Amino acid sequence: RGPIWLLFRGLAGRGSAPRACVCLFASMESLKWLWVLLAARVAAEAPKLTYFNVAGRAELARLYAAVGNLTIVDSTDTSGYKTKTPSGYVPVIAHAGLFPSCAFEYGCLQESLAIERYVRDIAPGFLALSPQQRAVDDMFAQIKEDILQGVEDRGAIRPPAAINATFAQYLRVL
């Protein structure tokens, strides 16, 4: 009974698990399949992403869902979003089991990077990504955030010289 058994026991509660479960966790490959099954269960109810009908901070999450074969409800109804999200901003995502006690109509997971990573991590097409591949994805996602920060300031477009400097700094990496 190694750490995987303890993890399962912690998830299952006190007591012993059936022998079939012990066999299931016999290897890391088996654990990967368990993750696939759990992800499929979570994905049974489609996540609801709420954002404006523009290519903006939710666009990468939309792309992750499309390419990763994850069905999402892509809601562009942002009416009253200032009172329907924890901090009054979008994008926001709601999904079964994510913040079970969330009382906000549009959900509680905010911040585009967190949403992008969550969508990527539950998308069936990306379950087999290695940590190295996820790190590269995260790097590009952060570059996108840095570029957006260099282009806009609290909703206002920055002067052309500032935008050009941002592009010169970040687009050479791409």
Disulfide bonds with the S-S distance in Angstrom:
Cys102-Cys108 1.96
